[in-house]
Amino acid sequence: MNENMYNLNIERAVLSAIIFDPEIFEEVASKLQPSDFYLPFHQHIFSAMEELSREDKPIDEEFLKSKLNSSGNFDEVAMLDILASNPISNTDAYLEEIKARATKRALATLATTIKKVTIEDDLPVEEVMNLVEKKLYDITQNSASEDFRDSKDITLSMIEEINRLKALGNSKLIGTDTGFRNLNDKTSGFGKGDLVIIAARPAMGKTALVLNMALKAIERDEGVAFFSLEMPAEQLMLRMLSAKTSIPLQSLRVGDLSDEQWGQLSRATDEMATKKLFVDDGGHATIHHVRSKLRKLKSQHPEISMAIIDYLQLMSGDGGREGRQQEISEISRGLKQLARELQIPIIALSQLNRGVESRENKRPLLSDLRESGAIEQDADIILFVYRDDVYREAKEKEKEMKAKAEGKEYVSEYRRKSEEETELIIGKQRNGPVGTVDLIFQKNFTRFVDAHKGGDTPFEIIYEEGDFDTNTQAKIELPPI
């Protein structure tokens, strides 16, 4: 291998420095790992140092020799070369050099791997791209070495943030606007770097809520990235147009519009065509897929203010984890790290366990989250969407079907509503209170709006004539997950 890829003298000098001053091992081990050394014996001796440190034994010549002999890796000549190395004082420069050359070797190996899988193995392009992105990310993570931030750096950064908040006046909104006044009051907006989980049972409007958030954001001329693993982009746009124009979704689906509504739709589509909404509706995503695409999009469009994933359980792991729990853990942790890296909130939808259906009080709890351990740990904010009318209607249907099966007549007192009260339950908020935010769900338009609170200035919602013909409402069902 090219000598630019390694320097044995530098490797020997660092290992020698540790043997003569074992106190520096912890500092060195925080920046290097055995694979960063080129010579196999140097890898073995560094691994032996790690084992001795864990066992709280001396890191000296005798204990190292005993440890290496027990594993059959001792090389007396190579050990003498290390002991004969001149002592060094500036270990940081030597560590950086070892790390840099290890990264070069990893990149050279990756180049060889790319050639092999592309030409010799003839793997599909998509598979090659996924492999390359994963390997490159692993190399990037291994080469990154961040030290502590000192008090001066932290203080200056905090003063800048305080000045930014001061410029906002008395506004409670200090993060990304959620699009809902009542939610902003409780959260101060979604923070940059937040992982936000929005969870619900089917038919609660899981997807509709985040589409409303996305619509509000692009109307503010911010950018939104949307990973749709369940629904094509055209259907997402249809729902957003319904919410924007107040034209019933069902009318848009079948093109049953009045001349005035066609005009509304035309103006809305012209406006939406200029907005910064980016949808990936390929239907398949891993954490590396999301990371790669979002990094590239954010670099091209700095105005991206949030990313949405619909939904987390449809993401797949990269095959290196055993069990779904570990996969979900990898995914949720990866999303949190990506949110911090890009300094935007990432909003991921999540499913709830069926167990919620068996309780008398069906309002969700944190324990109802599927694979809740990792998600609950990594999330900064967890929101649950709950509409009591969904369960009331389902219960009435059940009573009606039971009566019919018994040959009895059943007259339901339940009446479908054009607008339903919605509870947005804040189950977790790392930097704020938990509680409930009141919203109204306008079913015809798949649109959520703030519930009016006493003492607030009323706001007007204008509906087209006939928009709320409850006789033509679509049936609400609870489909299985």
C-alpha positions in Angstrom: 0.0 0.0 0.0 1.1 3.6 -0.7 3.2 5.0 2.2 1.0 8.1 2.2 -1.7 5.8 3.6 0.2 5.0 6.8 3.2 6.0 9.0 4.5 3.2 11.2 6.8 5.6 13.1 3.9 7.7 14.2 1.9 4.7 15.3 4.9 3.3 17.3 5.4 6.7 18.9 1.8 6.9 20.1 1.8 3.4 21.5 5.2 4.0 23.1 3.9 7.2 24.8 1.0 5.2 26.3 3.3 2.5 27.7 5.6 5.1 29.3 2.7 7.2 30.5 -0.5 5.1 30.9 -2.4 8.1 32.2 -2.8 9.4 28.6 -4.6 6.2 27.4 -8.1 7.5 28.1 -7.5 10.6 26.0 -6.0 8.6 23.1 -8.8 6.0 23.3 -11.4 8.8 23.0 -10.0 9.7 19.6 -8.7 6.4 18.2 -9.8 2.8 17.8 -7.8 -0.3 17.0 -8.7 -0.2 13.3 -7.2 3.2 12.9 -3.7 1.6 13.1 -2.3 0.1 9.9 0.0 -2.6 11.3 -2.0 -5.6 12.6 0.3 -5.9 15.6 -0.4 -2.3 16.5 -4.1 -3.0 16.3 -3.7 -6.0 18.6 -1.6 -4.1 21.2 -4.1 -1.2 21.3 -6.9 -3.7 21.8 -4.9 -5.2 24.6 -4.5 -1.8 26.2 -8.3 -1.4 26.0 -8.8 -4.7 27.8 -6.3 -3.9 30.5 -7.9 -0.5 31.1 -11.4 -2.2 31.5 -9.9 -4.7 33.9 -8.2 -1.9 35.8 -4.8 -3.5 35.3 -1.5 -1.7 34.6 -0.8 -0.9 30.9 2.8 -1.8 30.9 5.2 -4.1 29.0 4.7 -7.2 31.2 0.9 -7.1 31.3 0.7 -6.4 27.5 3.0 -9.2 26.7 0.9 -11.6 28.9 -2.3 -10.4 27.3 -1.0 -10.7 23.7 0.6 -14.1 24.4 -2.8 -15.5 25.6 -4.4 -14.5 22.3 -1.4 -15.7 20.2 -0.7 -12.1 18.9 2.6 -11.3 20.6 5.5 -10.2 18.3 8.7 -9.6 20.2 10.4 -7.7 17.4 7.5 -5.4 16.8 7.2 -4.7 20.6 10.9 -3.8 20.8 10.4 -1.4 17.9 7.6 0.3 19.9 9.7 0.5 23.1 12.6 1.9 21.1 10.6 4.8 19.8 11.5 8.3 20.9 9.1 9.9 23.5 6.7 12.5 22.1 5.1 15.5 23.8 2.4 16.7 21.3 0.3 13.6 21.1 -2.7 15.5 19.5 -0.8 16.1 16.2 0.2 12.4 16.1 -3.4 11.3 16.7 -4.8 13.5 14.0 -2.2 12.1 11.6 -3.1 8.5 12.4 -6.8 9.3 12.0 -6.3 11.1 8.7 -4.4 8.2 7.2 -7.0 5.7 8.5 -9.7 7.7 6.7 -7.7 7.7 3.5 -7.3 3.9 3.7 -11.1 3.6 4.3 -11.9 5.7 1.3 -9.4 3.7 -0.9 -11.1 0.5 0.3 -14.5 2.0 -0.5 -13.3 2.8 -4.0 -12.3 -0.8 -4.5 -15.6 -2.0 -3.1 -17.5 0.3 -5.5 -15.6 -1.2 -8.5 -16.2 -4.7 -7.3 -20.0 -4.5 -6.7 -20.5 -2.3 -9.8 -18.5 -4.3 -12.3 -17.8 -7.7 -11.0 -20.9 -8.4 -8.9 -23.1 -6.3 -11.2 -25.4 -5.3 -8.4 -28.5 -3.1 -9.2 -27.7 0.7 -9.1 -30.0 1.3 -6.2 -28.3 -1.3 -4.1 -24.9 0.0 -5.0 -25.9 3.6 -4.0 -27.3 2.5 -0.7 -24.2 0.5 0.1 -21.9 3.5 -0.9 -23.9 6.0 1.2 -23.9 3.8 4.2 -20.1 3.1 4.0 -19.4 6.8 3.4 -21.5 7.8 6.3 -19.7 5.3 8.5 -16.3 6.7 7.4 -17.6 10.2 8.1 -18.7 9.3 11.6 -15.4 7.6 12.4 -13.3 10.5 11.1 -15.4 13.1 13.0 -13.8 14.1 16.3 -15.5 16.8 18.3 -14.0 18.1 21.6 -15.6 19.8 24.5 -17.0 23.3 23.8 -15.5 25.8 26.3 -17.4 28.3 28.4 -16.5 31.2 26.2 -17.9 29.6 23.1 -21.1 28.5 24.9 -21.6 31.9 26.4 -21.2 33.8 23.1 -23.6 31.4 21.4 -26.2 31.8 24.2 -25.9 35.7 23.9 -26.6 35.5 20.2 -29.7 33.3 20.9 -30.9 35.7 23.6 -30.5 38.7 21.2 -32.5 36.8 18.5 -35.3 36.1 21.0 -35.3 39.7 22.2 -35.8 40.9 18.6 -39.0 38.8 18.5 -40.5 41.1 21.2 -43.1 39.4 23.4 -43.8 36.6 20.8 -44.1 33.2 22.4 -43.0 31.7 19.2 -39.2 31.1 19.3 -39.0 27.9 17.2 -40.5 26.8 13.9 -44.2 27.8 13.6 -46.4 24.7 14.0 -49.2 26.5 12.1 -51.5 26.3 15.1 -51.8 29.2 17.6 -52.9 27.0 20.5 -50.0 24.5 19.9 -47.5 27.4 19.6 -48.6 28.7 23.0 -47.8 25.4 24.6 -44.6 24.6 22.8 -43.2 28.0 21.6 -42.9 26.2 18.2 -40.8 23.2 17.2 -37.2 23.7 18.1 -34.4 23.5 15.6 -33.0 20.0 16.0 -36.2 18.6 17.6 -37.5 15.1 16.8 -41.3 15.4 17.0 -43.4 12.3 17.0 -47.1 12.6 16.2 -49.0 9.4 16.9 -52.6 8.2 16.6 -54.8 5.2 15.9 -56.1 4.9 12.3 -58.8 7.3 11.1 -57.8 10.0 13.6 -56.2 12.2 11.0 -52.6 11.2 11.5 -51.5 12.5 8.0 -54.0 15.3 7.7 -52.5 17.2 10.7 -48.9 17.2 9.3 -50.2 18.2 5.9 -51.8 21.2 7.5 -48.5 22.0 9.2 -46.7 21.7 5.8 -49.3 23.9 4.1 -48.9 26.7 6.7 -45.1 26.5 6.3 -45.0 26.8 2.5 -47.5 29.6 2.7 -44.9 31.4 4.8 -42.5 30.8 1.9 -40.5 28.2 3.9 -39.5 24.9 2.5 -40.8 21.5 3.5 -39.4 18.0 2.7 -42.1 15.2 2.9 -41.2 11.5 2.8 -44.5 9.8 2.0 -44.1 6.0 2.4 -47.9 5.3 2.2 -49.5 7.8 -0.2 -48.5 9.2 -3.7 -47.6 12.8 -3.9 -50.7 13.6 -6.0 -53.0 12.5 -3.2 -51.1 14.6 -0.7 -51.4 17.6 -2.9 -55.2 16.9 -3.4 -55.6 17.0 0.4 -53.6 20.2 0.7 -55.7 21.9 -2.0 -58.9 20.9 -0.3 -57.6 22.4 3.0 -56.4 25.6 1.2 -59.5 26.2 -1.0 -62.3 24.9 1.3 -63.5 22.7 -1.5 -64.6 19.3 -0.2 -62.0 16.6 -0.8 -64.6 14.3 -2.3 -65.6 17.0 -4.9 -61.9 17.4 -5.9 -61.5 13.6 -6.2 -64.3 13.3 -8.8 -63.9 16.8 -10.4 -67.5 17.8 -9.4 -66.8 21.5 -9.1 -68.8 24.7 -9.9 -67.3 27.4 -12.1 -66.4 29.4 -9.1 -64.7 26.4 -7.5 -62.7 25.7 -10.7 -61.5 29.3 -10.5 -60.5 28.8 -6.8 -58.7 25.6 -7.7 -56.9 27.2 -10.6 -55.6 30.1 -8.5 -54.6 27.7 -5.7 -52.7 25.4 -8.0 -50.9 28.3 -9.6 -49.8 29.5 -6.2 -48.8 26.0 -4.9 -46.7 25.5 -8.0 -44.4 28.3 -6.8 -44.0 26.9 -3.3 -41.0 24.9 -1.9 -42.7 21.6 -1.2 -40.5 18.5 -2.0 -42.1 15.0 -1.8 -40.3 11.7 -1.9 -43.1 9.1 -2.5 -41.0 6.2 -3.5 -42.6 4.1 -0.7 -39.3 2.8 0.6 -36.8 4.5 3.0 -34.0 3.6 5.3 -32.4 6.0 7.7 -29.4 6.3 5.3 -31.8 7.0 2.4 -33.5 9.8 4.4 -30.2 11.1 5.6 -28.6 11.2 2.2 -31.6 12.8 0.4 -32.3 15.4 3.1 -28.7 16.5 3.4 -28.6 17.1 -0.3 -31.9 18.9 -0.4 -31.1 21.1 2.5 -27.8 22.1 0.9 -29.6 23.0 -2.3 -32.5 24.7 -0.5 -31.5 26.3 2.8 -35.1 27.5 3.2 -36.2 24.0 4.2 -37.6 24.6 7.7 -39.0 21.1 8.5 -39.0 17.5 7.3 -41.9 15.1 7.7 -41.9 11.3 7.6 -45.2 9.4 7.1 -44.7 7.2 8.8 -41.8 5.8 11.0 -42.9 2.2 11.2 -42.8 1.9 7.4 -39.1 2.8 7.4 -36.8 -0.3 7.2 -33.5 -1.0 8.8 -30.3 -1.6 6.8 -30.1 -5.3 7.6 -27.4 -5.0 10.3 -29.7 -5.1 13.3 -31.4 -8.1 14.8 -35.1 -7.6 15.5 -37.5 -4.8 14.9 -36.8 -3.2 18.3 -33.2 -2.6 17.3 -34.2 -1.4 13.8 -36.6 1.2 15.3 -33.9 2.3 17.8 -31.5 2.8 14.9 -34.1 4.8 12.9 -35.3 7.0 15.8 -31.7 7.8 16.9 -30.7 8.5 13.3 -33.6 10.9 12.8 -32.7 12.8 16.0 -29.1 13.1 15.0 -30.1 14.3 11.6 -32.4 16.9 13.0 -29.6 18.3 15.1 -27.2 18.2 12.2 -29.5 20.1 9.8 -30.9 22.3 12.6 -34.5 21.7 11.6 -37.4 19.9 13.3 -38.1 16.4 11.9 -41.7 15.3 12.4 -42.3 11.6 12.2 -45.7 10.0 12.3 -46.0 6.8 14.4 -48.5 4.1 15.0 -50.1 3.2 18.3 -50.6 -0.3 19.7 -54.0 -1.9 19.5 -54.1 -2.0 23.3 -55.6 1.4 23.4 -58.8 0.1 21.9 -59.4 -2.2 24.9 -59.4 0.5 27.5 -62.5 2.4 28.6 -60.5 5.7 28.3 -59.0 5.5 24.9 -56.8 8.6 25.1 -53.3 7.5 24.2 -50.4 7.2 26.6 -46.7 7.0 26.0 -46.7 3.3 26.6 -49.1 2.9 23.6 -46.4 3.8 21.1 -45.2 0.9 19.1 -41.6 0.0 20.0 -42.0 2.9 22.5 -38.7 2.6 24.3 -36.4 4.0 21.7 -39.0 6.4 20.3 -39.9 7.8 23.7 -36.2 8.3 24.6 -35.1 10.0 21.4 -38.2 12.3 20.8 -38.2 15.9 22.1 -41.9 16.2 21.7 -44.6 13.5 21.4 -48.1 14.5 20.3 -51.2 12.2 20.2 -54.2 13.0 18.0 -57.4 12.0 19.7 -61.0 12.5 18.4 -63.7 11.0 20.6 -66.3 11.0 17.8 -64.3 8.4 15.9 -64.9 5.9 18.8 -68.5 7.0 19.3 -69.4 6.5 15.7 -67.6 3.1 15.7 -69.5 2.1 18.8 -72.8 3.1 17.2 -72.0 1.0 14.1 -71.3 -2.0 16.3 -74.6 -1.6 18.1 -76.5 -1.2 14.8 -74.8 -4.4 13.4 -75.6 -6.4 16.5 -79.3 -5.3 16.4 -79.6 -6.2 12.7 -78.0 -9.6 13.4 -80.7 -10.2 16.1 -83.5 -9.0 13.8 -84.1 -5.9 15.9 -84.7 -2.4 14.8 -82.1 0.1 16.0 -82.4 3.9 15.9 -79.1 5.6 16.5 -79.0 8.9 18.3 -75.5 9.6 17.0 -75.3 12.3 14.3 -72.3 12.8 12.2 -70.7 16.3 12.5 -69.1 18.4 9.9 -66.7 19.6 12.6 -65.3 17.4 15.4 -63.5 18.4 18.5 -60.0 17.1 18.6 -57.5 16.8 21.4 -53.8 17.1 20.6 -52.3 15.6 23.7 -48.7 16.6 24.5 -47.4 13.3 26.0 -43.8 14.5 26.2 -42.1 17.8 25.8 -38.4 17.9 26.8 -38.4 21.7 27.2 -41.9 22.5 28.2 -45.1 21.3 29.9 -47.3 18.4 28.9 -51.1 18.9 28.5 -53.8 19.1 25.8 -54.3 21.5 22.9 -57.8 21.9 21.5 -58.3 21.8 17.8 -61.3 21.4 15.5 -61.2 18.8 12.6 -63.2 20.0 9.5 -63.9 16.6 8.0 -64.9 17.7 4.5 -61.6 19.5 3.9 -59.3 17.2 6.0 -58.4 20.3 7.8 -57.5 21.1 11.4 -58.0 24.6 12.8 -57.5 26.1 16.3 -60.4 25.8 18.7 -61.7 29.2 19.7 -60.8 30.0 23.3 -62.9 32.3 25.5 -61.6 35.9 25.5 -59.8 35.5 22.1 -60.7 37.5 19.1 -63.0 35.2 17.0 -61.8 34.1 13.6 -64.0 33.6 10.6 -64.1 30.4 8.5 -66.0 30.8 5.2 -67.6 27.7 3.7 -69.1 27.2 0.3 -72.8 26.6 0.2 -73.6 22.9 0.6 -70.1 22.0 1.8 -71.5 20.3 4.8 -74.1 18.0 3.4 -73.9 15.3 6.2 -75.9 12.9 4.1 -73.1 12.4 1.7 -70.3 12.1 4.3 -67.9 9.2 3.7 -68.1 6.4 6.3 -65.4 6.5 9.0 -63.8 3.1 9.6 -61.0 1.9 11.7 -58.9 -0.1 9.3 -56.5 -2.7 10.7 -52.8 -1.9 10.9 
